[in-house]
Amino acid sequence: MATGEAAVRSPQSLPASGSTARHLDPDQQLFLKYGSSIRDADHEFLKRLSGANARFSFDVDALPEPFPAPTLILTGRFDNWCGYQDAYAILESYPRATFAVLDCAGHALSVEQSRLFGALVGEWLDRVEAYAPLAERAA
């Protein structure tokens, strides 16, 4: 596993809730902290969503026109859940987008790169606040 790569673990491999954090590796500590949502998920439903025939009835990446508002597209270099390269393909539909691939991060960007994630989200929120009055005037 590369440095910063997030490990995907099954619910059965999560540490028991009585485990002490000092004996756990960083991935296990994250799953101990946030793992209840993974343990409690409807795994049968998720299997149906991720099957080979799981498709939308429309092209989720095609917009009827470019999205004019500030947009933030964040991906993790080591995201083995949805990857990072495919997100670049939709960039042309978002002319006001910031696109960033965070190194040393997988799918949990806000946890794995919290300071960088927070800075990028804060900057995006500033742009959204500046855009809102312009959008209201145009409406």
Summary of the structure (lengths in Angstrom):
residues: 139
radius of gyration: 18.5
end to end distance: 50.2
largest distance: 57.0
contacts: 308
relative contact order: 0.15
helix: 45%
strand: 9%
